[in-house]
Amino acid sequence: MFHSVANSGGPQPYKLLRSVLVSGPTVFDSITPSSTPGPGRLSFRPRRERFVWRNLVGLDVDLLWRDGDVNRIEPLVDNVVFADIAEDPFIRYATPEFIKVFRLSQLIGEYLMHYVEMMADRMRRAEERRARDERNFRENMEESRDRHEGEIKLLHEKGRTMAEEIRLLKDHSENLSEKGNVLMKDHERLD
């Protein structure tokens, strides 16, 4: 529930808003797209969009909480995260603490959106690496199989050639043995 500070005897709403959001540099002024991103840093988008209240009218947050209905939350994310609440006329009813918490929740929301995109990108790159590695593995296996099949074929051919040579040597040996026997018989007859 919003509390009006207009009748509280404190500063006027627009002066309070100016003191909270506009006076001097704030942490939000230093976090712009021109900031240098790096490890542990994020370039937050500037808040330039108008807050669209009609998207929130009739929204039952307790029901969303209970049901976990992300399909109803997703269309609201950009409106809440990137809206410039400093320009919203209803902000005059909010306390400085609420404004600070709301702006912090916007930064947290943007950080979470960034994190999800970063993780999706990492998963995409990991899947690409896995697919490339699997493709390389299959190609290497096919090349290896082809090379080994060729080597095995050569070994089989060598084996057949050696078997043929052994058969020829055996035949030649048997032939020589027979000739030796014939010669021995001839030599015995001559003696």
N, C-alpha and C positions, 0 to 999 in steps of 0.2 A: 504494500500500500504506500502511495506517495504522501508525503507530509508537506504541507505548504509552509515555506519559511517567510512568506510575505507578511503574515500577521503575527509573527513571533516576536516582534520587537527588535529583531536582528537586522542585519544588512538587507537591502532590497535584493530581490531575486537576481536581477541582471547584474548588479554589482557583485553579488556573491559568485555568480556564474563566471564573470570576468575574472575575479580574483582566483578562482579555482582553475579555470581552463585557459585563460588568455594572458595573465600577468607574467611577463618574463619567460625565459626559456623553461620548458618542462621536459620531463623524460620523454613525453610524446613528441616534442618538437625535434629531438635528436634522433628519433627512430623513424627515418623516412627512407624512401627508395634510394636516396643518394648516399645513405649510410653504407659503409663498407662491410659487406657480409664476410664472414670467415668462420673458423671453428668456434662454435658456441655463440654465434651471432646470426641474426635473421633480419633482413630488410623488411620491416612491416610496411604494408600498404597504407597510404594516407586514407583517412576516413572522410570521404566526400559525398557519399550517397545519403539520400534523405531516408529517414526512418519511416517505414510504411506501417502505420498503426493498424490499418484495416486487416492486415495479415494476422494480427494478434488478437483481434476482437473475437470473443467467443471461444478462444483457445483454452481448453481445460488442461492445465499443466499437470495436475495430479493424475489425470487419466493418461496423459503421455508418459508420465513417470511409471505408473502401474503397468501399462501395456508395453512400454518400450517401443512405441510405434515410430521407428526412424523414418518411415515414409512421410509422416506428417511433419517431422522436424526438419528434414533436408531442405524443403523449399524456404524455410525461415532463416537458414544459417547465414547466407550473404547479407540479408536484411539486418540481422542483429550484429554480426561481426564487423561489417564495413560501414555501418551507418555513422554519420557525424552527429552525435547527440548534442554537441555544443550549439548546433543550429536549430535544434528542435524546440518549438515553443513550450512543450510540456515539461521540459527539463527544469523550469523554474520551480516546480513543486518538489524537486528532489533535494536531498541533503548532499553536502560535499562528499561525505563518506560514500553515499550510494553512487554518486557519479564516479568516484575513484574506483569502486568495486566493479561498476559496470564497464568502465574503460579497461580495467585489468582483465575482466572476463572476455572482452573483445580481443585483447592481445593473446590471451590463452587460447581462445577459439581459433585465431589465425595460426598460432603456433601448432595447434593440433592438426589443422588442415594441412599445414606445411609438412608436418611429420608424416601424415598419412600419404601425401604425395611422394615424399622422400622414400618411404618404405615401399610404396608401389613401384617406384622407379628402381629401387634396389632389387625387388623381386623380379621385375622385368629383365634387368641386366643379368641377374643370377640365372634366370630361365634361359636367356640367350646364351650365356656361357655354358650351361648344362647341355643345351641342344648342340652347340658348336663342339663341345668335348665329346658328346655321344657320336656326332657325325664323324669327327676325326678318329675316334676309336673304331667305328665301323669301317672307315676307309683303311685304317692301319691293319685291322684284322683281315679285310679282304686282300690287301696288298700282301700281307704276311702269308695268308692262306694260298694265294696265287703263287708267291715265291716258293713256299714250301711244297706246294703241289708240283711245281716245276722241278724242284730239287728231288722230290720223291720219284717223279717220272724219270729223271736222269739216273737216279740210283737204281730204279727198276731196270732201265735199259742197260746200265753197267752190269747189274747182276745177271741179266740174260746173256750179255756179251761174255761175261766171265764164265757163266755156266756153259756156254757154247765152247769157249776156249778150253775149259776143263774137260768137256766131252771130247773135243778134238785131241787134246793131250792124252786123254785116257785111251782113245782109239789109236793114236799114234804109238803110245806106250805098249798097248796090246799088240799092235802091228809089229813094233820093234821086238817085242817079246817072242812073237811067233817066228819072226825072221831069225832071232837069236837061237831059238830052238832048232830051226831048220839048219842053221849054220853049225850048230853043235852036233846035230845028227850027221851032217855032211862031214864034219871034221872027224867024227868018230868012225865013220865009214872009211875015210881016207887013211886013217891010222891003222 
